[in-house]
Amino acid sequence: MKTQLYAKCKVCDFEALLKKKGYAYFNKGNYNLNIIGVRSNQGNKVTNKYDDCLVVIYNTDSGWKRQIYTITTEPGLKLMKAPSNSKGTAILAPGQYRGAYKIDKHRGKYDALCQRNKVVKVYRDNNRNEIYDYKPENIDTGMFGINIHRSNEFWTRTTIDGYSAGCQVFNDPKEFNSFMTLVKKSAAIFGNCFTYTLINEEDIDEMV
């Protein structure tokens, strides 16, 4: 989906942005993946749409490549209205999670990038309304199974609904398969350990 956010992700100097934030940027070797989630600015409203982007930047023998996929970094309406955790629905907090991910089975079913190696930070939203609450006092840190996976195996969806209880979720299964092909190629070279960086759309805007 070619959105305004997609256009920003296409031209953003992510290397400069990540370095500005003090984050690692991987530029040594082919298929050393920079996996970057970009959360769209929707005024913290629950859109129930896949309106975020996942950007993968990496080098190859023929030069640098950039893949941009459609995902959600936030929970759908169903989970916001009925949290599955007593503390509240998880929403991954922006940050760089160095080496926190590896290829494993999402819920024991299919290969995805799964939180296995290190803790992550999530906001806990428990007031069951249609606004995402990004309050520092509600941050929870731990091993929560905040994975990077897909929604339906065969088709795209128009709404998120019960997907993404903190996870980063692809809408298009073809895009997810493309992503996993890159991930597995990288793992064969650098090992099964990946860094995920989540930023906000405003971070891109500040670079202009």
Backbone hydrogen bonds in HBPLUS format (Angstrom, degrees):
<---DONOR---> <-ACCEPTOR-->    atom                        ^
c    i                          cat <-CA-CA->   ^        H-A-AA   ^      H-
h    n   atom  resd res      DA  || num        DHA   H-A  angle D-A-AA Bond
n    s   type  num  typ     dist DA aas  dist angle  dist       angle   num
A0003-THR N   A0001-MET O   3.06 MM   2  5.87 123.8  2.39 109.9  94.2     1
A0007-ALA N   A0003-THR O   3.07 MM   4  6.43 155.2  2.14 146.5 152.2     2
A0008-LYS N   A0004-GLN O   3.07 MM   4  6.40 150.3  2.16 144.2 152.1     3
A0009-CYS N   A0005-LEU O   2.90 MM   4  6.19 159.0  1.95 154.6 160.3     4
A0010-LYS N   A0006-TYR O   2.98 MM   4  6.18 136.7  2.17 144.2 156.1     5
A0011-VAL N   A0008-LYS O   3.26 MM   3  5.62 137.7  2.45 103.5 113.3     6
A0012-CYS N   A0008-LYS O   2.99 MM   4  5.93 134.3  2.20 150.5 163.3     7
A0017-LEU N   A0013-ASP O   3.02 MM   4  6.31 157.9  2.07 148.9 156.0     8
A0018-LEU N   A0014-PHE O   2.82 MM   4  5.89 171.6  1.83 152.4 154.1     9
A0019-LYS N   A0015-GLU O   3.05 MM   4  6.14 161.1  2.09 145.1 150.9    10
A0020-LYS N   A0016-ALA O   2.88 MM   4  5.96 147.0  1.98 141.8 151.1    11
A0021-LYS N   A0017-LEU O   3.16 MM   4  6.46 141.1  2.32 141.2 150.7    12
A0021-LYS N   A0018-LEU O   3.12 MM   3  5.14 125.9  2.43  94.6 108.2    13
A0023-TYR N   A0018-LEU O   2.82 MM   5  5.04 158.9  1.86 156.4 149.2    14
A0022-GLY N   A0019-LYS O   3.02 MM   3  4.88 151.6  2.10  97.4 106.4    15
A0031-TYR N   A0059-ASN O   2.90 MM  28  5.72 155.7  1.96 154.9 157.1    16
A0034-ASN N   A0057-ILE O   2.95 MM  23  5.11 153.2  2.02 147.6 155.8    17
A0057-ILE N   A0034-ASN O   3.02 MM  23  5.11 156.6  2.08 139.0 145.5    18
A0197-THR N   A0035-ILE O   3.02 MM 162  6.30 165.3  2.04 161.3 165.9    19
A0036-ILE N   A0055-VAL O   2.82 MM  19  5.05 173.4  1.82 159.0 161.0    20
A0055-VAL N   A0036-ILE O   2.71 MM  19  5.05 171.1  1.72 156.6 156.1    21
A0037-GLY N   A0197-THR O   2.73 MM 160  6.13 157.2  1.78 156.6 164.0    22
A0199-ILE N   A0037-GLY O   2.89 MM 162  6.18 167.4  1.90 157.8 159.3    23
A0038-VAL N   A0053-CYS O   2.79 MM  15  5.19 163.0  1.82 158.1 157.8    24
A0053-CYS N   A0038-VAL O   3.14 MM  15  5.19 166.9  2.16 145.5 149.3    25
A0039-ARG N   A0199-ILE O   2.94 MM 160  6.31 168.7  1.95 151.6 153.8    26
A0201-GLU N   A0039-ARG O   2.83 MM 162  5.71 140.8  1.99 167.2 154.4    27
A0045-LYS N   A0042-GLN O   3.24 MM   3  5.80 166.4  2.26 113.8 117.9    28
A0132-TYR N   A0044-ASN O   2.69 MM  88  5.09 165.2  1.71 157.8 161.3    29
A0046-VAL N   A0130-GLU O   2.95 MM  84  5.09 160.8  1.99 138.7 134.6    30
A0160-ILE N   A0048-ASN O   2.98 MM 112  5.21 148.5  2.08 121.3 128.9    31
A0052-ASP N   A0071-ILE O   3.02 MM  19  5.23 153.6  2.09 164.6 157.3    32
A0071-ILE N   A0052-ASP O   3.07 MM  19  5.23 171.0  2.08 125.4 128.2    33
A0054-LEU N   A0069-TYR O   2.92 MM  15  5.06 152.8  2.00 136.3 142.1    34
A0069-TYR N   A0054-LEU O   2.81 MM  15  5.06 167.3  1.83 148.2 152.6    35
A0056-VAL N   A0067-GLN O   2.85 MM  11  5.12 160.7  1.88 149.2 155.3    36
A0067-GLN N   A0056-VAL O   2.89 MM  11  5.12 164.3  1.91 148.4 152.7    37
A0058-TYR N   A0065-LYS O   3.12 MM   7  5.49 158.0  2.17 143.6 149.4    38
A0065-LYS N   A0058-TYR O   2.79 MM   7  5.49 166.4  1.81 169.2 173.8    39
A0060-THR N   A0063-GLY O   3.00 MM   3  5.09 130.5  2.25 113.8 128.3    40
A0063-GLY N   A0060-THR O   3.05 MM   3  5.09 166.4  2.07 110.2 112.0    41
A0072-THR N   A0169-VAL O   2.89 MM  97  5.34 135.8  2.09 135.5 149.4    42
A0169-VAL N   A0072-THR O   3.00 MM  97  5.34 152.3  2.08 150.5 155.2    43
A0076-GLY N   A0163-TYR O   3.30 MM  87  5.95 148.1  2.41 178.0 172.5    44
A0080-MET N   A0076-GLY O   3.14 MM   4  6.42 144.9  2.27 146.9 157.4    45
A0081-LYS N   A0077-LEU O   2.94 MM   4  6.12 149.3  2.04 152.5 159.7    46
A0082-ALA N   A0078-LYS O   2.99 MM   4  6.11 138.9  2.16 138.4 149.9    47
A0088-GLY N   A0085-ASN O   2.93 MM   3  5.26 147.7  2.04 109.8 119.9    48
A0089-THR N   A0125-ASP O   2.89 MM  36  5.13 138.8  2.06 145.7 132.8    49
A0125-ASP N   A0089-THR O   2.98 MM  36  5.13 165.9  2.00 140.9 143.8    50
A0091-ILE N   A0123-TYR O   2.94 MM  32  5.05 138.4  2.12 141.8 150.0    51
A0123-TYR N   A0091-ILE O   2.76 MM  32  5.05 165.2  1.78 147.5 147.5    52
A0093-ALA N   A0121-LYS O   2.90 MM  28  5.55 176.8  1.90 141.9 141.5    53
A0095-GLY N   A0198-LEU O   2.95 MM 103  5.32 141.1  2.10 131.8 143.0    54
A0198-LEU N   A0095-GLY O   2.85 MM 103  5.32 166.2  1.87 156.4 157.5    55
A0097-TYR N   A0196-TYR O   2.81 MM  99  5.31 177.6  1.81 157.8 158.6    56
A0196-TYR N   A0097-TYR O   3.28 MM  99  5.31 154.9  2.34 128.6 130.8    57
A0116-ARG N   A0100-ALA O   3.08 MM  16  6.18 155.1  2.14 152.9 160.8    58
A0117-ASN N   A0100-ALA O   3.35 MM  17  4.75 156.3  2.41 116.7 119.6    59
A0101-TYR N   A0194-PHE O   3.08 MM  93  4.90 163.8  2.10 152.3 149.7    60
A0194-PHE N   A0101-TYR O   2.75 MM  93  4.90 155.6  1.81 143.0 145.7    61
A0102-LYS N   A0114-CYS O   3.01 MM  12  5.48 151.1  2.09 143.2 151.4    62
A0114-CYS N   A0102-LYS O   2.81 MM  12  5.48 173.8  1.81 156.9 154.7    63
A0104-ASP N   A0112-ALA O   3.08 MM   8  5.81 158.9  2.13 157.2 163.8    64
A0112-ALA N   A0104-ASP O   2.91 MM   8  5.81 150.0  2.00 164.6 173.8    65
A0108-GLY N   A0105-LYS O   3.33 MM   3  4.56 167.7  2.34 101.1  97.6    66
A0106-HIS N   A0110-TYR O   2.77 MM   4  5.60 159.1  1.81 166.3 159.8    67
A0109-LYS N   A0106-HIS O   2.93 MM   3  5.64 168.8  1.95 121.5 125.3    68
A0113-LEU N   A0148-ILE O   3.19 MM  35  5.06 156.0  2.25 155.4 151.2    69
A0148-ILE N   A0113-LEU O   2.71 MM  35  5.06 171.0  1.71 164.7 166.2    70
A0120-VAL N   A0142-GLY O   3.15 MM  22  5.71 161.4  2.19 141.2 140.2    71
A0142-GLY N   A0120-VAL O   3.08 MM  22  5.71 158.5  2.12 156.3 161.9    72
A0122-VAL N   A0140-ASP O   2.86 MM  18  5.30 162.7  1.89 154.0 159.9    73
A0140-ASP N   A0122-VAL O   2.71 MM  18  5.30 160.6  1.75 159.4 166.4    74
A0124-ARG N   A0138-ASN O   3.07 MM  14  5.47 136.8  2.26 128.6 140.4    75
A0138-ASN N   A0135-LYS O   2.84 MM   3  5.41 158.0  1.89 120.2 127.7    76
A0139-ILE N   A0136-PRO O   3.27 MM   3  5.52 165.0  2.29 114.3 114.4    77
A0147-ASN N   A0145-GLY O   3.02 MM   2  5.62 116.7  2.44 110.8  94.2    78
A0168-GLN N   A0147-ASN O   2.91 MM  21  6.31 159.1  1.95 156.7 163.5    79
A0149-HIS N   A0168-GLN O   3.01 MM  19  6.48 140.3  2.17 152.0 163.9    80
A0170-PHE N   A0149-HIS O   2.79 MM  21  6.18 161.3  1.83 149.0 153.8    81
A0151-SER N   A0170-PHE O   2.98 MM  19  6.10 125.8  2.28 150.4 159.5    82
A0163-TYR N   A0160-ILE O   3.22 MM   3  5.54 163.1  2.25 121.3 126.4    83
A0175-GLU N   A0172-ASP O   3.10 MM   3  5.30 120.0  2.47 102.0 116.1    84
A0176-PHE N   A0172-ASP O   3.03 MM   4  6.39 157.3  2.09 152.7 159.7    85
A0177-ASN N   A0173-PRO O   2.93 MM   4  6.13 157.1  1.98 144.3 150.0    86
A0178-SER N   A0174-LYS O   3.01 MM   4  6.23 151.7  2.09 141.9 149.6    87
A0179-PHE N   A0175-GLU O   2.91 MM   4  6.19 157.5  1.97 149.7 155.6    88
A0180-MET N   A0176-PHE O   2.89 MM   4  6.18 161.8  1.93 154.3 158.7    89
A0181-THR N   A0177-ASN O   3.00 MM   4  6.17 143.2  2.14 141.3 150.8    90
A0182-LEU N   A0178-SER O   3.24 MM   4  6.60 154.7  2.30 146.6 152.0    91
A0183-VAL N   A0179-PHE O   2.95 MM   4  6.27 160.5  1.99 151.1 157.2    92
A0184-LYS N   A0180-MET O   2.92 MM   4  6.01 162.1  1.95 146.2 150.1    93
A0185-LYS N   A0181-THR O   3.06 MM   4  6.20 149.7  2.15 140.6 149.0    94
A0186-SER N   A0182-LEU O   2.92 MM   4  6.16 155.2  1.98 150.9 157.7    95
A0187-ALA N   A0183-VAL O   2.89 MM   4  6.13 156.2  1.94 147.9 154.9    96
A0188-ALA N   A0184-LYS O   3.12 MM   4  6.26 146.7  2.23 140.0 147.1    97
A0189-ILE N   A0186-SER O   2.99 MM   3  5.31 142.1  2.13 105.3 116.4    98
A0190-PHE N   A0186-SER O   2.81 MM   4  5.98 175.0  1.81 169.6 169.8    99
A0191-GLY N   A0187-ALA O   2.84 MM   4  4.36 140.5  2.00 118.9 124.9   100
A0193-CYS N   A0191-GLY O   2.95 MM   2  5.76 133.7  2.17 106.4  92.5   101
A0203-ASP N   A0200-ASN O   2.93 MM   3  5.38 139.6  2.09 109.0 120.0   102
A0204-ILE N   A0201-GLU O   3.00 MM   3  5.39 127.7  2.28 106.8 119.3   103
A0205-ASP N   A0201-GLU O   3.13 MM   4  6.55 159.0  2.18 149.0 155.1   104
A0206-GLU N   A0202-GLU O   2.96 MM   4  6.17 146.6  2.08 147.1 154.8   105
A0207-MET N   A0204-ILE O   2.95 MM   3  5.33 151.0  2.04 109.4 118.6   106
A0208-VAL N   A0205-ASP O   3.23 MM   3  5.58 155.5  2.30 107.3 114.1   107
